[in-house]
């Protein structure tokens, strides 16, 4: 399933974007030149595409959903560590509010 999620992300990113697996079941996508609303729209498209995927395994159809957190570098901050912390905080909000959704760090 992780490979399928990676394929969906790869399908949605632009040539200038940077995407990769960040942890066991976590991915990070950097969207240069994209504002917070654009990142939210991108994330929602990815979320919907993953939700629509079906993986066949041992004769069973497997589906999954994802929770996403969005943060941006538009505001001055300490650096990428802060960006990751803000994205994690937004991700936590998505999970806390029922999962399978996109949350944006304000």
Secondary structure, 3 states (H helix, E strand, C coil): CHHHHHHHHHHHCCCCCEEEECCCCCEEEECCCCCHHHHHHHHHHHHHHHHHCCEEECCEEECCCCCEEECCCCCCCCCHHHHHHHHHHHHHHHHHCCCCCEEECC
